[in-house]
Amino acid sequence: MIRGARECMDAIKEYAHIGFDETSEDGLFTLSEVECLGACVNAPMMQVNNEWFYEDLTPETSVELLKTWKAGKEPKVGP
């Protein structure tokens, strides 16, 4: 895990109260770990719904993304 990816995943697990391959009680979030999304220079990153990418994440920005989706809004895609 490079550039703090583990810390981002830990923040997501704590916020959504889930572990790997689990879905949150509200059904909004499922967390899976993958080896590589092909953009190490922009790590840590996440892929959402097999389509959208969010890059240059920190634990704080990872949780902010989840909060945005929980509020029914769409965050900006990309770095």
Buried (B, 14 or more C-beta within 10 A) or exposed (E): EEBBBEBBBEBBBEBBEBEEEBEBEEEEBEBEEEEEBEEEEBBBBBEEEEEEBBBBBBBEBBBBBBEEBBEEEEBEEEE
